[in-house]
Every structure is written in structure tokens, then in C-alpha cells.
Amino acid sequence: MYSKARSAGYPIHPMLVAFPIALYTATVATLLAYVGTQEAFWYRVAMIANVAGIVTSLIAMIPGAIDLRALPKGSRARPAAVSHAGFHLASTALYAVTALLIYRGFRHRELVDGEIRFDATIPLAMSVVAWVSMVIAGSLGLTLVHTHQVGAKPARVPARRPASESELDELAAELAARYALPGPDVPALPTYHAPSQRAPGAPGSPDVSWTGRRPPRTAPSELGARFDR
């Protein structure tokens, strides 16, 4: 399905989600760095990365909501898209709570032995849970793109046309295997003459006859096969 929210032919949502993914991951990494080093610099970087991740996540939600709304209700991709949006909203909400906790810790910082100390235990735990939710949302997004082709631009592929008799035989065998049709080596059925519903010789009532097996009424078009009706 071609994306509704696109720029120059490219879907916008997959381009924007890279920013909150990177910033949310940086939030967890810098909080871990602060816990390991007790350097106030890492705590400040975590606070900035968290807020920036929330802002970019909200921006990425706009084209994502447009694409979600454009999905047909009976589409197989819609349940995965709804789950993707749900986990993304959950991760954003959890990171919003984490940002509030980090900011509160920054406001109530303590001075211990001449160094500034912050309480990063709860913010770190919240950010890890939010990061896991973000990873689940990202995996569902990959499923939408690679499995359901959401946001993929349809390509023009020329039809396959057989060029030799051997390719025609291969094509007939492939059709026989896929659609349960008789292959080229299967003998034809005896000639059958359907009786006419009118008296013999009456106008507009010629005998109907055919020889061999008749193919199905609907011929597979993707292989370029032509059947007589």
C-alpha cells in the first residue's frame, strides 16, 4: 500500500521515527552512564534527550496517524498497525513520566561531598520499560513494511513472456501444479458432444462439442497465460 503521508514519493513516518528511537535509546544509555560514573553531565544529557525524544515522537505520530486512518478496515495489516500505534503511544507516555521524574530529580538535587547527586533509580527503571515498549512498536513497524508492504511504492514489473517452447512447457507445468490443471503430457479426454436442447436442424441450435479438457473460466494473469473460453 502506497503511503498517504509522503514527501517526494517517500513515506514520512518511517523517516521521522528514527529520531525518537535514537533519542529514547540515548536516554537509557546516559542514565546508565550517570549511575556508573555519578557525573552530573550525563544526567543533564538524559533529561535533554528524553524531552527531545518526546517532541520528535509527537511529530512522527502525525503522518503515522494519517497512514493508519488510510488503511482499509478489512486489511490484514490493520491489526498490526493498531498494535504498533498502541505500543508507540505507551512508550511515549512512559517516557513523558520519565521526563517528569528526571526533571523533579534535577530540581531537588543534593550536594554530597562537594558534588551534585541526583536520584536516577526510578527514572532509569521507567525508561527501560518504555524502551522495551518502543522496541515492540518498532518490530511491528517492520512487519508492516516488510510483510504487509505498507508505505512501499508499487513497482512496475513487466509481465513474463515465454520466449521458447521449453519455457512454454515449464509455464504449463507451473500452472498445472498451482491450479490443478492438466499438464502438457496429460492425455486429453475423449470428444464429448453436448445434446442440443432444440430439435436437430432447428435454426440457432447447433451441436456444441469440444475436445480435451477445458481450462477454468478465470485464467491466471500474472504469468501471461492465455486460455480459450
Secondary structure, 3 states (H helix, E strand, C coil): CCCCCEECCEECHHHHCHHHHHHHHHHHHHHHHHHHHCCHHHHHHHHHHHHHHHHHHHHHHHHHHHHHHHCCCCCCHHHHHHHHHHHHHHHHHHHHHHHHHHHHHHHCCEEECCEEECCCHHHHHHHHHHHHHHHHHHHHHHHHHHCCCCCCCCCCCCCCCCCCHHHHHHHHHHHHHHHCCCCCCCCCCCCEEECCCCCCCCCCCCCEEECCCCCCCCCCCCCCCCCCC
